[in-house]
């Protein structure tokens, strides 16, 4: 008979509720009957080590978490800021993506240290008192993105990649996911002193992802966010400022004034943003009226999400170019095996790593 492990049932209940799983859902994911899962939570039965391992994976905790005697109520959660369409509790799928992003970041830190690659520290606007234009100016200077770079190529993916590369060069990891609906979230930021993370929803159109990317970066830049898996109220001062700064970065006034000829869609494509975001910016700058904004709001974006298509290009996009580079460099230096590199990059099929190399050279973002 398999040896069982004594666990703290209160911690089991707390962990299950923290990821919004029902008892039935937890039991199904772990592969046991509901009566067994209920007995674990009542403290009258104990899981085997294999069952504990499945519990830990399902509930996004370590095995040790369930053994500790302390009250779990003060257990820290990651500091995460969200951009979502609707006010709802984050689903299990979203929380799982947060866990994957954090684990990928840990791998990145370990491999960067092993190959001697420095990780830049992101400076923070600790005063948090600067207006949107000043904050945008400081960010633009730090990232090294000139306004003329934004119109050098009208390709939407080029514009998006321009910002991703600049943000990753500044020390932030940018990941994307392809398996969660937009009703769940558009993007989120996970704040760390070293290598903070931005996670984007790859199902969103690329124009909207560009705005979300910069919106979340502003949260990291300003620092001091203590959001714990909660919706950032869209009418809060912090959210309004993040939107204003993102607009200043994506659609600087000098470029808008110079290139707007009456065609909102054309200018939006030129600057790599959505028509609706451009319409609001044009309204703010006095180029159009509210009726024109309402007209744009009633239309849908024609560009499609870049998820799907070439598997390896999408895979590089999702794991992040910076992360992929570090993993492949670690493999080249024999820090990790080819097999381990393939697993880290989700490229375990024959020839997968070679295809990842090629995708890394030319991937869309």
C-alpha positions as CSV (number, residue, x, y, z in Angstrom):
1,X,0.0,0.0,0.0
2,X,1.4,3.4,-1.0
3,X,2.6,5.6,1.9
4,X,0.4,8.6,2.6
5,X,1.5,12.1,3.5
6,X,0.0,14.1,6.4
7,X,-1.2,17.5,5.2
8,X,-2.8,20.5,6.7
9,X,-6.5,20.3,5.5
10,X,-7.0,24.0,6.1
11,X,-4.3,24.8,3.7
12,X,-5.8,22.5,1.1
13,X,-9.2,24.2,1.3
14,X,-7.6,27.6,1.2
15,X,-5.4,26.7,-1.9
16,X,-8.4,25.3,-3.7
17,X,-10.6,28.3,-3.0
18,X,-7.7,30.7,-4.0
19,X,-7.8,29.4,-7.5
20,X,-11.6,29.3,-7.7
21,X,-11.9,25.5,-8.2
22,X,-14.8,23.6,-6.9
23,X,-14.3,20.4,-4.9
24,X,-15.5,18.4,-7.9
25,X,-13.2,20.2,-10.3
26,X,-10.2,19.6,-8.1
27,X,-11.0,15.9,-7.7
28,X,-11.3,15.5,-11.5
29,X,-8.0,17.2,-12.2
30,X,-6.2,15.2,-9.5
31,X,-7.9,11.9,-10.7
32,X,-9.7,10.9,-7.5
33,X,-13.3,10.6,-6.5
34,X,-15.1,13.6,-4.9
35,X,-15.5,11.6,-1.7
36,X,-11.7,11.2,-1.4
37,X,-11.0,14.9,-2.0
38,X,-13.7,15.8,0.6
39,X,-12.0,13.4,3.1
40,X,-8.7,15.2,2.5
41,X,-10.3,18.5,3.3
42,X,-12.0,17.1,6.3
43,X,-8.7,15.8,7.6
44,X,-9.9,12.1,7.8
45,X,-7.8,10.9,4.9
46,X,-4.4,11.6,3.6
47,X,-3.1,11.7,0.0
48,X,-0.3,9.6,-1.3
49,X,2.9,11.4,-2.4
50,X,1.8,11.1,-6.1
51,X,-1.6,12.5,-5.2
52,X,0.1,15.3,-3.3
53,X,2.2,16.1,-6.3
54,X,-0.9,16.3,-8.5
55,X,-2.6,18.5,-5.9
56,X,0.4,20.9,-5.9
57,X,0.4,21.1,-9.7
58,X,-3.4,21.6,-9.8
59,X,-3.6,24.2,-7.1
60,X,-0.4,26.1,-8.2
61,X,1.5,25.5,-5.0
62,X,4.5,23.5,-3.9
63,X,4.1,20.1,-2.1
64,X,5.7,21.7,1.0
65,X,2.9,24.3,1.2
66,X,0.3,21.6,2.2
67,X,2.5,20.2,5.0
68,X,3.2,23.4,6.9
69,X,1.2,23.9,10.1
70,X,0.7,27.7,9.9
71,X,-2.5,29.4,8.9
72,X,-2.5,30.1,5.2
73,X,-4.4,33.3,5.3
74,X,-1.3,35.5,5.2
75,X,0.3,33.5,2.4
76,X,1.6,36.1,-0.2
77,X,0.1,36.2,-3.7
78,X,1.9,37.6,-6.7
79,X,1.6,41.4,-7.3
80,X,-0.4,41.4,-10.5
81,X,-2.1,44.2,-12.4
82,X,-4.8,43.2,-15.0
83,X,-6.4,44.7,-18.1
84,X,-9.7,43.0,-18.7
85,X,-13.0,43.6,-20.4
86,X,-15.2,42.5,-17.5
87,X,-15.1,42.5,-13.7
88,X,-14.8,38.9,-12.7
89,X,-12.7,36.7,-10.5
90,X,-9.6,35.4,-12.5
91,X,-10.3,31.9,-13.8
92,X,-8.1,28.9,-13.1
93,X,-6.8,29.2,-16.6
94,X,-5.5,32.7,-16.0
95,X,-4.0,31.8,-12.7
96,X,-2.2,28.9,-14.4
97,X,-0.8,31.2,-17.0
98,X,0.5,33.4,-14.2
99,X,2.2,30.4,-12.6
100,X,3.8,29.4,-15.9
101,X,5.0,32.9,-16.5
102,X,6.6,33.0,-13.0
103,X,8.2,29.6,-13.5
104,X,9.6,30.7,-16.9
105,X,11.0,33.8,-15.3
106,X,12.8,31.6,-12.7
107,X,14.3,29.5,-15.5
108,X,15.4,32.8,-17.2
109,X,17.1,34.0,-14.0
110,X,19.0,30.7,-13.5
111,X,20.1,30.4,-17.1
112,X,21.1,34.1,-17.4
113,X,23.3,33.7,-14.3
114,X,24.8,30.4,-15.6
115,X,25.9,32.0,-18.9
116,X,27.0,35.3,-17.4
117,X,24.3,37.5,-19.0
118,X,23.5,40.7,-17.2
119,X,19.9,41.6,-16.5
120,X,19.2,45.3,-16.6
121,X,17.3,46.8,-13.7
122,X,14.3,48.8,-14.6
123,X,14.4,52.3,-13.0
124,X,11.3,53.2,-11.2
125,X,9.5,56.5,-11.0
126,X,9.5,56.4,-7.2
127,X,8.0,59.9,-6.9
128,X,4.9,58.8,-8.9
129,X,4.0,62.4,-9.3
130,X,4.9,63.1,-12.9
131,X,2.3,64.0,-15.5
132,X,1.6,61.8,-18.5
133,X,3.8,63.7,-20.9
134,X,6.8,63.8,-18.6
135,X,6.4,60.1,-17.8
136,X,6.1,59.2,-21.5
137,X,9.2,61.4,-22.3
138,X,11.2,59.6,-19.6
139,X,10.1,56.2,-20.8
140,X,10.8,56.9,-24.4
141,X,14.3,58.2,-23.6
142,X,15.0,55.1,-21.5
143,X,13.8,52.7,-24.1
144,X,15.6,54.5,-26.9
145,X,12.5,54.5,-29.2
146,X,12.5,57.6,-31.3
147,X,9.2,58.9,-32.8
148,X,10.7,58.6,-36.3
149,X,11.3,54.9,-35.6
150,X,7.6,54.4,-35.2
151,X,6.8,55.5,-38.8
152,X,9.8,53.9,-40.5
153,X,7.8,50.8,-41.3
154,X,4.0,50.8,-41.5
155,X,3.8,47.0,-40.8
156,X,1.7,46.4,-37.6
157,X,3.9,43.6,-36.4
158,X,7.0,45.6,-37.0
159,X,5.7,48.3,-34.7
160,X,4.7,45.8,-32.0
161,X,8.1,44.1,-32.2
162,X,9.8,47.5,-31.9
163,X,8.2,48.1,-28.5
164,X,8.6,44.5,-27.3
165,X,12.4,44.5,-28.2
166,X,12.9,47.8,-26.4
167,X,11.0,46.8,-23.3
168,X,12.8,43.4,-23.1
169,X,16.2,45.2,-23.6
170,X,15.2,47.3,-20.5
171,X,15.0,44.2,-18.4
172,X,11.3,43.2,-18.6
173,X,10.2,39.8,-19.9
174,X,7.3,39.8,-22.3
175,X,5.3,36.6,-22.7
176,X,2.1,35.9,-24.6
177,X,-0.5,33.1,-24.4
178,X,-2.9,31.7,-27.0
179,X,-5.4,29.7,-25.1
180,X,-7.5,32.2,-23.1
181,X,-10.4,34.2,-24.3
182,X,-10.4,38.0,-24.3
183,X,-13.3,38.0,-21.9
184,X,-10.7,36.8,-19.3
185,X,-7.9,39.4,-19.7
186,X,-6.0,41.5,-22.3
187,X,-2.8,41.7,-20.4
188,X,-1.2,41.7,-17.0
189,X,2.0,42.7,-15.3
190,X,3.8,40.8,-12.5
191,X,6.1,43.1,-10.6
192,X,9.6,41.9,-9.4
193,X,12.7,44.0,-8.6
194,X,14.6,41.9,-11.2
195,X,13.0,40.8,-14.5
196,X,9.4,41.8,-14.0
197,X,7.0,40.2,-16.4
198,X,4.3,41.4,-18.9
199,X,1.9,38.7,-20.2
200,X,-0.2,39.6,-23.2
201,X,-3.2,37.8,-24.6
202,X,-2.2,36.6,-28.0
203,X,-5.9,36.3,-29.1
204,X,-6.2,40.1,-29.1
205,X,-5.5,41.9,-32.4
206,X,-1.9,43.1,-32.6
207,X,-3.0,46.8,-32.5
208,X,-4.7,46.4,-29.2
209,X,-1.8,44.3,-27.8
210,X,0.6,47.2,-28.5
211,X,-1.5,49.5,-26.3
212,X,-1.8,46.9,-23.5
213,X,1.9,46.2,-23.6
214,X,2.7,49.9,-22.9
215,X,-0.1,50.3,-20.4
216,X,1.3,47.4,-18.3
217,X,4.8,48.7,-18.8
218,X,3.7,52.0,-17.3
219,X,2.5,50.2,-14.2
220,X,5.9,48.6,-13.8
221,X,7.8,51.8,-14.5
222,X,5.8,53.7,-11.8
223,X,6.1,50.9,-9.3
224,X,4.4,50.7,-6.0
225,X,1.5,48.6,-7.3
226,X,0.0,46.2,-4.8
227,X,-2.7,44.7,-6.9
228,X,-3.3,41.1,-5.9
229,X,-5.2,39.4,-8.7
230,X,-7.8,42.1,-8.8
231,X,-9.3,44.2,-11.5
232,X,-7.7,47.6,-11.9
233,X,-10.7,49.9,-11.9
234,X,-10.7,51.6,-15.3
235,X,-11.7,55.0,-13.8
236,X,-9.0,55.0,-11.2
237,X,-6.4,57.8,-11.4
238,X,-3.6,55.2,-11.8
239,X,-5.4,53.5,-14.7
240,X,-6.2,56.8,-16.4
241,X,-2.6,57.8,-16.2
242,X,-1.4,54.5,-17.6
243,X,-3.7,54.9,-20.5
244,X,-2.6,58.5,-21.1
245,X,1.1,57.6,-21.0
246,X,0.5,54.6,-23.4
247,X,-1.3,57.0,-25.7
248,X,1.6,59.5,-25.6
249,X,4.0,56.8,-26.4
250,X,2.1,55.1,-29.2
251,X,0.6,58.2,-30.7
252,X,2.9,61.2,-29.9
253,X,1.4,64.5,-30.8
254,X,4.1,65.5,-33.2
255,X,3.5,62.4,-35.4
256,X,-0.3,62.6,-35.1
257,X,-0.3,66.3,-36.2
258,X,2.1,65.6,-39.0
259,X,0.6,62.5,-40.5
260,X,-3.2,62.8,-39.9
261,X,-4.9,63.5,-43.2
262,X,-8.5,62.5,-42.2
263,X,-8.1,58.8,-42.5
264,X,-8.2,57.4,-38.9
265,X,-7.5,53.8,-39.9
266,X,-4.5,54.7,-42.1
267,X,-2.8,56.6,-39.2
268,X,-3.6,53.9,-36.7
269,X,-1.9,51.3,-39.0
270,X,1.1,53.6,-39.5
271,X,1.6,54.0,-35.7
272,X,0.7,50.4,-34.9
273,X,-2.4,50.9,-32.7
274,X,-6.1,50.3,-32.9
275,X,-8.5,52.6,-34.7
276,X,-10.5,53.2,-31.5
277,X,-7.3,54.2,-29.6
278,X,-6.4,56.5,-32.4
279,X,-9.9,58.0,-32.5
280,X,-9.7,58.9,-28.8
281,X,-6.2,60.3,-29.3
282,X,-7.4,62.4,-32.2
283,X,-10.4,63.6,-30.1
284,X,-8.0,64.6,-27.3
285,X,-5.9,66.6,-29.7
286,X,-8.8,68.3,-31.3
287,X,-8.7,66.7,-34.7
288,X,-12.1,65.0,-34.7
289,X,-15.4,65.2,-32.7
290,X,-17.2,62.7,-30.5
291,X,-19.6,61.5,-33.2
292,X,-16.6,60.3,-35.2
293,X,-15.3,58.4,-32.2
294,X,-18.7,56.8,-31.7
295,X,-18.6,55.7,-35.4
296,X,-15.2,54.1,-34.9
297,X,-16.4,52.4,-31.7
298,X,-19.1,50.7,-33.6
299,X,-16.7,49.1,-36.0
300,X,-14.5,46.0,-35.3
301,X,-10.8,45.8,-36.0
302,X,-10.1,44.0,-39.3
303,X,-6.6,42.7,-38.4
304,X,-6.5,39.2,-36.9
305,X,-4.6,37.9,-34.0
306,X,-1.3,36.4,-34.9
307,X,-1.9,33.2,-32.9
308,X,-2.1,30.2,-35.1
309,X,-0.3,30.0,-38.4
310,X,3.4,29.0,-38.0
311,X,3.6,27.0,-34.8
312,X,7.2,27.9,-34.1
313,X,6.8,31.6,-34.8
314,X,3.8,31.7,-32.4
315,X,5.8,29.7,-29.9
316,X,8.7,32.2,-30.0
317,X,6.2,34.9,-29.5
318,X,4.6,33.2,-26.6
319,X,7.8,32.2,-24.7
320,X,9.4,35.6,-25.5
321,X,12.3,36.4,-27.7
322,X,14.5,37.3,-24.7
323,X,13.8,34.0,-22.9
324,X,14.2,32.0,-26.1
325,X,17.6,33.6,-26.7
326,X,18.9,32.8,-23.2
327,X,17.7,29.2,-23.5
328,X,19.4,28.6,-26.9
329,X,22.6,30.4,-25.7
330,X,22.7,28.2,-22.6
331,X,22.4,25.1,-24.9
332,X,25.2,26.4,-27.2
333,X,27.4,26.8,-24.1
334,X,26.5,23.3,-22.8
335,X,24.8,24.7,-19.7
336,X,21.6,22.7,-20.6
337,X,21.2,19.7,-22.9
338,X,19.6,19.9,-26.3
339,X,16.7,17.9,-24.9
340,X,16.2,20.3,-21.9
341,X,16.3,23.3,-24.2
342,X,13.7,21.7,-26.4
343,X,11.4,21.1,-23.4
344,X,11.9,24.7,-22.1
345,X,11.0,26.0,-25.5
346,X,8.1,23.6,-26.1
347,X,9.9,22.4,-29.3
348,X,10.3,18.7,-28.6
349,X,9.3,17.5,-32.1
350,X,12.1,16.3,-34.4
351,X,13.8,19.4,-35.9
352,X,11.9,21.6,-33.4
353,X,14.9,23.6,-32.1
354,X,16.2,24.3,-35.7
355,X,12.7,25.7,-36.5
356,X,12.8,27.7,-33.3
357,X,16.1,29.3,-34.4
358,X,14.6,30.3,-37.7
359,X,11.5,31.6,-36.1
360,X,13.6,33.6,-33.6
361,X,15.2,35.3,-36.6
362,X,12.0,36.3,-38.3
363,X,9.1,35.9,-35.9
364,X,6.1,38.2,-35.8
365,X,5.1,39.6,-32.4
